Amino acid sequence: MDLKTWESFYNQILDDFGYGSAEDLRSAEILEEMIKKFKNNVDLSEISEKIFEKEVYIFGAGPSLKKHVLKLKETINQDIAIIAADGATKALLEENIVPDIIVSDLDGDIDSILKSNDLGSIVVAHAHGDNIDKLEKYIKLLKNIVGSTQFPKKFDLLVNYGGFTDGDRCCFLAEEFGAKKMILCGMDFGIYVTKYSRPNIENDVELADEVKVKKLKYAEMFVNWLVNNGKSPIEFMA
């Protein structure tokens, strides 16, 4: 998705959720300055090497996540790429699967993200208006990162391929770098959240709040946009 197309979606999201853009811009600028300071980013060619012309398994943190992780474990081979959306990283690590890439705004299980990063995962760390505190706390602890933003302008060190939630941003990343095919796992787009996406909930699965349900609807809309407009075929794991 090009920036002009994304900007129209971005403005729609701002209007629908009542967000402002100023904090998104500030967060992006802070992330870029931190990357310049710590020099812990990787060249985008490393992302390309992991994704281009491969079957890419993308893991969201929906109710079907654990089932799909176990199914992948039965058939895993070396010719695939695995991208985890934020808290889905924990479910993969529980089965000794280290994702190639993690896409995260750093509000999931941060210990799992740090561990996976230490084991070799590239982290696409996302800046938005209400996670500046997390950026300031965790970016310096990460290595091999790519910074991302949702603010619709070009940055020297940040990417923006479209997408609103960690899950659909995974899909836009795979599309951008030429995935042979995407297989979506744990991406249910329903009305429930799991402990993997919300570590502080009491039960393994709970009803999502109204804002989260709306975000999941946007995620589904963007995946459907990719189905209709992208080059990489998309299918859902059964």
WOSUL-V153492 format. One record per backbone hydrogen bond with DSSP energy under -0.5 kcal/mol. NH is the residue of the N-H (numbers start at 1). CO is the residue of the C=O. If there is no record, write none. Layout:
# WOSUL-V153492
nh co
NH CO
NH CO
This chain:
# WOSUL-V153492
nh co
6 2
7 3
8 4
9 5
10 6
11 7
12 8
13 9
14 10
15 11
16 12
17 13
18 14
19 14
25 21
26 22
27 23
28 24
29 25
30 26
31 27
32 28
33 29
34 30
35 31
36 32
37 33
38 34
39 35
42 145
46 43
47 43
48 44
49 45
50 46
51 47
52 48
53 178
54 51
55 79
56 54
56 181
57 55
57 81
58 56
58 183
59 57
59 83
60 58
60 185
62 186
65 62
68 64
69 65
70 66
71 67
72 68
73 69
74 70
75 71
75 72
76 72
80 77
81 55
83 57
84 101
85 59
86 84
86 103
88 85
89 86
90 87
91 87
92 88
93 89
94 90
95 91
95 92
96 93
97 92
98 96
99 97
100 82
101 82
102 122
103 84
104 102
104 124
110 108
112 109
113 109
114 110
115 111
116 112
117 113
118 114
119 115
120 117
121 116
122 100
123 144
124 102
124 122
125 123
125 146
126 104
127 148
131 128
135 131
136 132
137 133
138 134
139 135
141 138
142 138
142 139
145 40
146 123
147 157
148 125
149 159
150 127
153 151
155 158
159 147
169 165
170 166
171 167
172 168
173 169
174 170
175 171
176 172
177 173
178 175
179 174
180 54
181 54
182 233
183 56
184 182
184 235
185 58
188 186
193 206
195 204
197 194
198 194
201 198
206 193
208 191
213 209
214 210
215 211
216 212
217 213
218 214
219 215
220 216
221 217
222 218
223 219
224 220
225 221
226 222
227 223
228 224
229 225
230 226
233 180
235 182
237 184
